[in-house]
């Protein structure tokens, strides 16, 4: 029997998925910064570091919205899913509406 992941585990998995997707892109423009931020966000989620989660999630959301045309279409969708998973895990992300 497989245990259902908690919302926090789901959020961390989705951030790792986004990080992998971004890492596969050419390291141009905002991509390297997003890869770095995704790594920080994943560690913050796993460590339950609320302030770091809010800061990284806000920064990533803002950058993704500003550079959406230069990123794969999946990136904004994944970020929205991450925000939802973080909310479901009890993290305050309302300020993430960059």
C-alpha positions as CSV (number, residue, x, y, z in Angstrom):
1,X,0.0,0.0,0.0
2,X,1.4,3.4,-1.0
3,X,0.9,6.3,1.4
4,X,-0.6,9.5,0.0
5,X,1.9,12.3,0.1
6,X,1.1,15.2,2.4
7,X,0.4,18.6,0.9
8,X,3.9,19.7,2.0
9,X,5.5,16.6,0.3
10,X,3.4,17.3,-2.8
11,X,4.7,20.9,-2.8
12,X,8.3,19.8,-2.5
13,X,7.8,17.2,-5.3
14,X,6.3,19.9,-7.6
15,X,9.1,22.3,-6.9
16,X,11.6,19.5,-7.7
17,X,9.7,18.9,-10.9
18,X,9.8,22.5,-11.8
19,X,13.5,22.7,-11.0
20,X,14.2,19.7,-13.3
21,X,12.2,21.2,-16.1
22,X,14.1,24.5,-15.8
23,X,17.4,22.7,-15.6
24,X,16.8,21.2,-18.9
25,X,16.4,24.6,-20.6
26,X,19.3,26.5,-22.1
27,X,20.9,28.6,-19.3
28,X,19.7,31.9,-20.8
29,X,18.0,34.9,-19.4
30,X,16.2,34.3,-16.1
31,X,16.5,30.5,-16.2
32,X,19.7,30.1,-14.1
33,X,18.2,32.4,-11.4
34,X,14.9,30.4,-11.4
35,X,16.9,27.1,-11.1
36,X,18.7,28.4,-8.1
37,X,15.5,29.8,-6.5
38,X,13.7,26.5,-7.1
39,X,16.5,24.7,-5.2
40,X,16.2,27.1,-2.3
41,X,12.4,26.8,-2.3
42,X,12.5,23.0,-2.3
43,X,14.9,23.0,0.7
44,X,12.8,25.6,2.5
45,X,9.6,23.5,2.0
46,X,11.3,20.3,3.2
47,X,12.7,22.2,6.3
48,X,9.4,24.0,6.9
49,X,11.0,27.4,6.9
50,X,8.0,29.7,6.4
51,X,9.8,33.0,5.8
52,X,12.1,31.4,3.2
53,X,9.1,29.7,1.5
54,X,7.2,33.0,1.2
55,X,10.3,34.9,-0.1
56,X,11.3,32.3,-2.7
57,X,7.8,31.6,-3.8
58,X,7.1,35.3,-4.3
59,X,10.3,35.9,-6.2
60,X,9.8,32.9,-8.4
61,X,6.2,33.8,-9.2
62,X,7.2,37.3,-10.0
63,X,10.0,36.3,-12.3
64,X,7.9,33.6,-14.0
65,X,5.1,36.2,-14.7
66,X,7.6,38.8,-16.0
67,X,9.3,36.3,-18.3
68,X,6.5,33.9,-19.2
69,X,7.0,34.5,-22.9
70,X,10.6,33.2,-22.6
71,X,9.8,30.1,-20.6
72,X,8.1,26.8,-21.5
73,X,4.3,27.0,-21.1
74,X,4.4,24.4,-18.4
75,X,6.4,26.7,-16.0
76,X,3.6,29.1,-15.0
77,X,1.2,26.2,-14.7
78,X,3.6,24.3,-12.4
79,X,4.2,27.4,-10.3
80,X,0.5,27.9,-9.8
81,X,0.3,24.2,-8.7
82,X,3.1,24.8,-6.3
83,X,1.4,27.8,-4.8
84,X,-1.8,25.8,-4.4
85,X,0.1,22.9,-2.8
86,X,1.8,25.3,-0.4
87,X,-1.6,26.9,0.6
88,X,-2.9,23.3,1.2
89,X,0.1,22.6,3.4
90,X,-0.8,25.6,5.5
91,X,1.8,28.1,4.2
92,X,0.6,31.7,3.7
93,X,1.3,32.5,0.0
94,X,-1.4,35.2,-0.7
95,X,1.4,37.8,-1.0
96,X,2.8,35.6,-3.9
97,X,0.4,37.2,-6.4
98,X,3.3,39.0,-8.0
